[in-house]
Amino acid sequence: MNSWLQFFDAFSILCTFVPAIFSLLIIKGRTLVISFSIFLKVMWLSAGLTTFYGIILTLSNLTVEYEALAAGFSVAILPIFYAFGASLLLLPLIVQD
């Protein structure tokens, strides 16, 4: 239980960051601030949609076991934590004085 693997979900990472990384490659010639701003918006949108998808999957396999339901919801909200962590790392690059 005390392992970093409990916070790792490859599907959530891919669905959260791959669309955001591709958003950086779409239009050339943007400033760094605009590029990272669009990156954050796409990342949060992807994280929200992935979380919604995870909640739907969890509820589609609804059982009476509350431990399984709690585990499903905890994995479903991981993309939100990934987006929040990446936002904390990128916001100092975006905020202007």
Secondary structure, DSSP 8 states (H G I E B T S, - for coil): --SGGGG--HHHHHHHHHHHHHHHHHSSS--HHHHHHHHHHHHHHHHHHHHHHHHHHHHHT--S-HHHHHHHHHHHTHHHHHHHHHHHHHHHHH---
